[in-house]
Amino acid sequence: MNRRSTKRLLAGAAAIGIAVAALTGCSANSGDDGDGKVTLTWWHNGNQDPLKGLWQDVATEFEKAHPNVTVKVTGYQNEDLQKTLIPNALRSNTPPDLFQAWGGGELKDQVAAGYVKDISDDVKDELDAVGPTASGWQIDGATYGLPFSYGIEGFWYNKDLFAQAGITAPPTTLDELNDDVAKLKSAGIVPISVGAGDKWPAAHWWYNFALKDCSPDTLKTAQSKHDFSDECFVTAGDDLEAFLKTEPFNEGFLATPAQQGAGSSAGLLASGKVAMELMGHWEPGVVGGLTDDKKVPEFLGWFNFPGIDGAAGDPTAALGGGDGFACSQQAPPECVELLKYIMSADVQKRFGESGAGIPTVADAASSVTDPNLQMVLEGKQKASYVQLWLDTAYGATVGGAMNDGIVNLFAGKGSADDIVKGMQDAAATE
């Protein structure tokens, strides 16, 4: 059975389950305990403070305002949540009520399978507050989730180590980045950490090379039509392979985790053992949770992935995306109410103040006081084109094949051509 047939079968099964639930008067996972009380399950990727603590506070506040509701909130590691836990749970009879949703092709597939609740009529005010950013969580004009954070990716770097190596300003071109890597190595400093053990951080390197090698029009066509025929996609792999040969990464990077513990790629940056890490806008919150004093280090700075001289890509373009939440199809109405509370100006302001990310509600923009996140905001404003994370944009089938090919390239087991062929083959099965 091919993936399309499987998807139809899953959608049919979901529809049958919903119909049966309607006949019995409640959903299969309504959370109704039979005495008017409701239990909500909430899964998110805030497995470290400050986000972990903030979401627990939000759950407690919601319970106080809704005495009939109990919220069971759990934070998981991002990779496990996105790639395994949520997909498996949505296919089961007991999915979480409120769950992390990254938008794009991934959410589109979940909606097509009948797993996600249409909340369009309930969140009109929230949509007005968020604006166009919500488009990634909308399919065919309907809203299936809301983003609470949206930002762009770049290099988080140690300004002190840069100065120690004689680097006076962040690089703006790939040639300058290569020069800075050489300077750092000459000074006895590990240039860059990458948590390739979790795969997705390695994949993001290829994403950024594709972003700077391919024109915005080519990237838009690739997203809408899964057309990867432009030679720039192979060039991205060639450029990445050439960069890998400079040996810029931490020892054992293929097995290094991304965000958990002192030995993770984020932990190495937090402790001053490496000069840079390519990571999303959430990095200050993660790094702050891995320092001895649990504070974001003062040495932390940010710059966008450098442009590539002579390439078709826009040198100011940025790779980005957001974190959002959606309610499973079987979730009770209280799930939408919890989501609306998360999107309230008060909670959004506290999210911005925490330094864990960039809020999406306009009224909360002034709450971002962390100087590094302010640099991300400035970088986003300077970018003439922002591309959604490629695996999110392309969906699970193509995105998974792409990520596998990139990881193989990192490990010396694949080529630039293999990445693109894998994407094309995966697209042909949809």
C-alpha positions as CSV (number, residue, x, y, z in Angstrom):
1,M,0.0,0.0,0.0
2,N,1.5,3.4,-1.0
3,R,1.5,6.5,1.3
4,R,-1.4,8.1,-0.4
5,S,-3.6,5.0,0.1
6,T,-2.5,4.8,3.7
7,K,-3.4,8.4,4.2
8,R,-6.9,7.8,2.7
9,L,-7.4,4.8,5.0
10,L,-6.3,6.8,8.0
11,A,-8.6,9.6,7.1
12,G,-11.5,7.2,6.7
13,A,-10.8,5.6,10.0
14,A,-10.7,9.0,11.7
15,A,-14.0,10.0,10.1
16,I,-15.6,6.8,11.3
17,G,-14.3,7.4,14.8
18,I,-15.7,10.9,14.9
19,A,-19.1,9.8,13.6
20,V,-19.3,7.1,16.3
21,A,-18.3,9.6,18.9
22,A,-21.1,12.0,17.7
23,L,-23.7,9.2,18.0
24,T,-22.7,8.4,21.6
25,G,-22.8,12.1,22.6
26,C,-19.1,12.7,23.2
27,S,-15.8,12.3,21.4
28,A,-13.5,9.3,21.9
29,N,-11.1,11.6,23.9
30,S,-13.5,14.3,25.2
31,G,-11.8,14.3,28.6
32,D,-15.3,14.3,30.3
33,D,-15.0,12.3,33.5
34,G,-18.7,11.7,33.6
35,D,-19.4,14.2,36.4
36,G,-19.1,17.4,34.4
37,K,-15.4,17.6,35.0
38,V,-12.9,17.7,32.1
39,T,-9.3,16.6,31.8
40,L,-7.2,18.2,29.1
41,T,-3.8,16.7,28.0
42,W,-1.3,19.3,26.7
43,W,1.9,18.3,24.9
44,H,4.6,20.9,24.2
45,N,8.3,21.1,23.5
46,G,9.2,23.3,26.5
47,N,11.1,20.6,28.4
48,Q,13.4,23.1,30.1
49,D,12.9,26.4,31.9
50,P,11.9,29.1,31.3
51,L,9.3,27.8,28.9
52,K,8.6,24.6,31.0
53,G,7.8,26.7,34.0
54,L,5.7,29.3,32.1
55,W,3.5,26.6,30.5
56,Q,2.9,25.0,33.9
57,D,1.9,28.4,35.3
58,V,-0.5,28.9,32.4
59,A,-2.1,25.5,33.0
60,T,-2.5,26.2,36.7
61,E,-4.1,29.6,36.0
62,F,-6.5,28.0,33.5
63,E,-7.5,25.4,36.1
64,K,-8.2,28.2,38.6
65,A,-10.4,30.1,36.1
66,H,-12.1,26.8,35.0
67,P,-12.7,24.8,38.2
68,N,-14.2,21.9,36.2
69,V,-11.0,21.5,34.2
70,T,-7.8,19.6,35.0
71,V,-4.8,20.2,32.7
72,K,-2.2,17.5,32.4
73,V,0.7,19.3,30.8
74,T,3.9,17.6,29.6
75,G,7.1,18.9,27.9
76,Y,9.0,16.7,25.6
77,Q,12.2,16.9,23.6
78,N,11.4,18.7,20.3
79,E,12.7,15.9,18.0
80,D,10.9,13.1,19.8
81,L,7.6,15.2,19.9
82,Q,7.6,16.1,16.3
83,K,8.9,13.0,14.6
84,T,7.5,10.2,16.8
85,L,5.2,11.1,19.8
86,I,2.7,13.3,18.1
87,P,2.4,11.3,14.8
88,N,1.9,8.1,16.7
89,A,-0.6,9.7,19.2
90,L,-2.7,11.2,16.5
91,R,-3.1,7.8,14.9
92,S,-4.2,6.3,18.2
93,N,-7.5,6.5,20.0
94,T,-6.1,8.8,22.7
95,P,-4.3,11.7,21.1
96,P,-3.4,14.7,23.3
97,D,-6.0,17.4,23.3
98,L,-3.7,20.3,22.8
99,F,-0.4,19.6,21.0
100,Q,2.5,21.4,19.4
101,A,1.9,22.2,15.7
102,W,4.6,23.6,13.4
103,G,2.3,24.5,10.5
104,G,3.0,24.0,6.8
105,G,2.9,20.7,5.0
106,E,3.1,18.7,8.2
107,L,-0.1,20.2,9.6
108,K,-1.7,19.9,6.1
109,D,-1.1,16.1,6.2
110,Q,-2.6,15.9,9.7
111,V,-5.7,17.8,8.6
112,A,-6.1,15.6,5.5
113,A,-6.1,12.6,7.8
114,G,-8.9,14.0,10.0
115,Y,-6.8,14.5,13.1
116,V,-7.1,18.2,13.7
117,K,-10.0,20.4,14.8
118,D,-11.1,23.3,12.7
119,I,-11.2,26.3,15.1
120,S,-11.9,29.0,12.5
121,D,-15.1,30.2,14.1
122,D,-13.7,30.4,17.6
123,V,-10.5,32.3,17.1
124,K,-11.4,35.3,15.0
125,D,-10.2,37.8,17.6
126,E,-6.9,35.9,18.0
127,L,-6.4,35.8,14.2
128,D,-6.8,39.6,14.1
129,A,-4.2,39.9,16.8
130,V,-1.7,37.6,15.1
131,G,-2.1,38.8,11.5
132,P,-0.5,37.2,8.5
133,T,1.8,35.0,10.6
134,A,-1.2,32.7,11.2
135,S,-1.2,31.7,7.5
136,G,1.1,28.7,8.1
137,W,-1.6,27.2,10.3
138,Q,-4.4,27.7,7.8
139,I,-5.4,25.2,5.1
140,D,-7.9,26.2,2.3
141,G,-9.0,29.2,4.3
142,A,-9.7,27.3,7.5
143,T,-7.7,27.7,10.7
144,Y,-6.4,24.6,12.5
145,G,-3.9,26.1,14.9
146,L,-2.3,29.3,16.1
147,P,1.4,30.2,16.4
148,F,2.5,31.6,19.7
149,S,6.1,32.3,18.5
150,Y,7.7,33.1,15.2
151,G,11.3,34.0,14.4
152,I,14.2,33.3,12.2
153,E,17.4,31.2,12.4
154,G,20.9,32.3,12.5
155,F,24.3,31.9,14.2
156,W,24.4,32.4,18.0
157,Y,28.0,33.2,18.8
158,N,30.3,34.0,21.7
159,K,31.5,37.6,21.3
160,D,34.3,37.1,23.7
161,L,35.7,34.1,21.7
162,F,35.4,36.0,18.5
163,A,37.4,38.9,19.9
164,Q,40.0,36.4,21.3
165,A,40.4,35.1,17.7
166,G,40.8,38.6,16.3
167,I,37.4,38.6,14.6
168,T,36.0,42.2,14.8
169,A,32.6,41.7,13.2
170,P,30.3,38.8,12.2
171,P,30.7,37.4,8.7
172,T,28.3,38.6,6.0
173,T,29.5,36.2,3.2
174,L,30.4,32.5,3.1
175,D,34.0,33.3,2.3
176,E,34.2,35.5,5.5
177,L,32.6,32.6,7.5
178,N,35.3,30.3,6.2
179,D,38.0,32.8,7.1
180,D,36.6,33.1,10.7
181,V,36.5,29.3,11.1
182,A,40.2,29.3,10.2
183,K,41.0,32.1,12.7
184,L,39.1,30.4,15.5
185,K,40.9,27.1,14.9
186,S,44.3,28.9,14.9
187,A,43.4,30.4,18.3
188,G,42.6,26.9,19.6
189,I,38.9,27.5,19.7
190,V,36.3,25.0,18.4
191,P,34.4,27.1,15.8
192,I,31.0,25.6,15.7
193,S,28.9,23.0,17.6
194,V,26.1,21.0,15.9
195,G,23.8,18.4,17.5
196,A,23.8,16.1,14.6
197,G,22.8,13.2,16.9
198,D,19.3,14.7,16.8
199,K,19.5,14.9,13.0
200,W,17.4,18.1,12.4
201,P,20.2,20.5,13.4
202,A,22.4,18.9,10.7
203,A,19.6,19.2,8.2
204,H,19.2,22.9,8.9
205,W,22.7,23.4,7.5
206,W,21.6,22.2,4.1
207,Y,18.4,24.3,4.4
208,N,20.5,27.4,4.8
209,F,22.8,26.6,1.9
210,A,19.7,26.0,-0.3
211,L,18.3,29.3,0.9
212,K,21.4,31.2,-0.2
213,D,22.0,29.2,-3.4
214,C,18.4,29.2,-4.7
215,S,16.4,32.2,-5.7
216,P,13.2,33.0,-3.7
217,D,11.1,32.1,-6.8
218,T,12.8,28.7,-7.0
219,L,12.1,28.1,-3.3
220,K,8.5,29.1,-3.6
221,T,8.0,26.7,-6.6
222,A,9.7,23.9,-4.7
223,Q,7.3,24.4,-1.8
224,S,4.1,24.6,-3.8
225,K,4.9,22.0,-6.5
226,H,7.6,19.9,-5.0
227,D,9.8,20.7,-7.9
228,F,13.5,20.2,-7.1
229,S,14.8,20.2,-10.6
230,D,16.8,23.5,-10.3
231,E,20.5,22.8,-10.1
232,C,20.8,25.1,-7.0
233,F,19.6,22.2,-4.8
234,V,22.5,20.1,-5.8
235,T,24.8,23.1,-5.4
236,A,23.6,23.5,-1.8
237,G,24.8,20.0,-1.1
238,D,28.1,20.6,-2.8
239,D,28.7,23.7,-0.8
240,L,27.8,21.9,2.4
241,E,30.2,19.1,1.6
242,A,33.0,21.6,0.9
243,F,32.2,23.3,4.3
244,L,32.3,20.0,6.1
245,K,35.8,19.4,4.8
246,T,37.1,22.4,6.7
247,E,36.3,20.4,9.9
248,P,34.5,23.3,11.7
249,F,32.5,21.3,14.2
250,N,32.9,19.9,17.7
251,E,34.5,16.5,18.2
252,G,31.9,13.7,18.0
253,F,29.3,16.0,16.4
254,L,27.5,13.1,14.7
255,A,26.4,11.7,18.1
256,T,26.0,15.1,19.9
257,P,22.5,15.9,21.1
258,A,21.1,19.4,20.4
259,Q,19.6,20.8,23.5
260,Q,19.8,18.4,26.4
261,G,22.6,18.6,28.9
262,A,26.0,20.2,29.2
263,G,27.4,18.0,26.4
264,S,24.8,19.1,23.9
265,S,25.6,21.5,21.1
266,A,23.7,24.2,23.0
267,G,25.5,23.3,26.3
268,L,28.9,23.6,24.6
269,L,27.9,27.1,23.5
270,A,26.5,28.0,27.0
271,S,29.8,26.9,28.7
272,G,32.0,28.8,26.3
273,K,33.6,25.7,24.7
274,V,32.6,26.6,21.2
275,A,32.3,29.9,19.4
276,M,29.0,29.4,17.4
277,E,25.9,27.3,16.9
278,L,23.4,27.6,14.0
279,M,20.0,27.5,15.7
280,G,16.6,29.0,15.8
281,H,15.3,32.0,17.7
282,W,14.6,29.9,20.8
283,E,18.3,29.4,21.5
284,P,18.7,32.1,24.3
285,G,16.0,30.3,26.4
286,V,17.7,27.0,25.9
287,V,21.2,28.3,26.5
288,G,20.0,30.2,29.6
289,G,18.7,26.9,31.1
290,L,22.1,25.2,30.6
291,T,24.4,27.8,32.3
292,D,25.4,27.4,36.0
293,D,23.4,30.5,37.0
294,K,20.5,29.7,34.7
295,K,20.8,33.0,33.0
296,V,21.4,33.9,29.3
297,P,25.2,34.7,29.1
298,E,26.1,38.2,28.3
299,F,28.6,37.1,25.6
300,L,25.8,35.8,23.3
301,G,25.3,37.5,20.0
302,W,23.5,36.7,16.7
303,F,23.9,37.0,12.9
304,N,22.1,35.7,9.9
305,F,23.5,32.9,7.8
306,P,25.9,34.6,5.4
307,G,25.2,35.1,1.7
308,I,27.1,33.3,-1.0
309,D,28.8,35.5,-3.6
310,G,27.6,34.8,-7.1
311,A,24.7,32.6,-6.1
312,A,21.1,33.1,-7.1
313,G,19.9,33.3,-3.5
314,D,19.0,36.5,-1.7
315,P,21.8,37.2,0.7
316,T,19.3,38.8,3.2
317,A,16.9,35.9,3.0
318,A,16.2,34.1,6.3
319,L,15.1,30.7,7.3
320,G,12.4,30.7,9.9
321,G,9.2,29.4,11.3
322,G,7.1,29.3,14.4
323,D,5.8,27.2,17.2
324,G,2.1,26.8,17.5
325,F,-0.6,24.7,19.1
326,A,-3.6,22.8,17.6
327,C,-6.4,20.8,19.1
328,S,-7.0,17.2,18.1
329,Q,-10.3,16.5,16.3
330,Q,-11.6,14.7,19.4
331,A,-10.7,17.4,21.9
332,P,-13.4,19.0,24.0
333,P,-14.3,22.7,23.6
334,E,-12.1,23.6,26.6
335,C,-9.1,22.8,24.4
336,V,-9.8,25.8,22.2
337,E,-10.4,28.0,25.4
338,L,-7.0,27.0,26.7
339,L,-5.4,27.8,23.3
340,K,-7.1,31.2,23.3
341,Y,-5.7,31.9,26.8
342,I,-2.2,31.0,25.6
343,M,-2.7,33.5,22.9
344,S,-3.9,36.3,25.2
345,A,-1.9,39.5,25.3
346,D,-1.0,38.8,29.0
347,V,0.5,35.3,28.4
348,Q,2.1,36.5,25.2
349,K,3.8,39.3,27.0
350,R,5.1,36.9,29.7
351,F,6.4,34.6,26.9
352,G,8.3,37.5,25.4
353,E,9.7,38.6,28.8
354,S,10.9,35.0,29.4
355,G,13.4,35.2,26.5
356,A,12.1,31.8,25.2
357,G,11.0,33.2,21.9
358,I,9.3,36.0,19.9
359,P,5.6,36.4,20.5
360,T,3.2,36.7,17.6
361,V,0.5,38.9,19.1
362,A,1.2,42.5,18.1
363,D,0.4,43.9,21.6
364,A,3.2,41.8,23.1
365,A,6.0,42.9,20.7
366,S,7.3,45.4,23.3
367,S,7.8,42.6,25.8
368,V,10.9,41.3,23.9
369,T,13.7,42.9,26.0
370,D,16.4,40.3,25.5
371,P,19.0,42.1,23.3
372,N,19.7,38.9,21.3
373,L,16.0,38.4,20.4
374,Q,15.9,42.0,19.5
375,M,18.7,41.3,17.0
376,V,16.6,38.4,15.6
377,L,13.7,40.8,15.2
378,E,16.0,43.3,13.4
379,G,17.3,40.5,11.2
380,K,13.7,39.4,10.3
381,Q,12.9,43.0,9.4
382,K,15.9,43.2,7.1
383,A,15.1,39.9,5.4
384,S,13.3,40.5,2.1
385,Y,12.3,36.8,2.0
386,V,11.6,34.4,4.9
387,Q,11.4,30.7,4.1
388,L,9.5,28.3,6.3
389,W,11.7,25.5,7.7
390,L,12.0,23.2,4.7
391,D,11.0,19.9,6.3
392,T,7.9,21.7,7.6
393,A,7.2,23.3,4.3
394,Y,7.6,20.1,2.3
395,G,5.6,17.8,4.6
396,A,6.6,14.6,6.3
397,T,7.2,12.4,3.3
398,V,9.5,14.7,1.3
399,G,10.9,16.4,4.4
400,G,11.8,13.0,6.0
401,A,13.6,11.9,2.8
402,M,15.4,15.2,2.6
403,N,16.6,15.1,6.2
404,D,17.8,11.5,5.9
405,G,19.8,12.4,2.8
406,I,21.4,15.4,4.6
407,V,22.4,13.3,7.6
408,N,24.0,10.7,5.3
409,L,26.0,13.5,3.7
410,F,27.1,14.7,7.2
411,A,28.2,11.1,8.0
412,G,30.1,10.7,4.7
413,K,27.6,8.1,3.4
414,G,25.8,10.1,0.7
415,S,26.2,12.8,-1.9
416,A,24.6,16.1,-2.9
417,D,22.8,14.3,-5.7
418,D,21.5,11.7,-3.3
419,I,19.7,14.3,-1.3
420,V,17.8,15.7,-4.2
421,K,17.0,12.3,-5.7
422,G,15.6,11.2,-2.4
423,M,13.3,14.3,-2.3
424,Q,12.2,13.7,-5.9
425,D,11.5,10.0,-5.3
426,A,9.5,10.8,-2.1
427,A,7.5,13.5,-3.9
428,A,6.6,11.0,-6.7
429,T,4.9,8.7,-4.1
430,E,2.5,11.4,-2.8
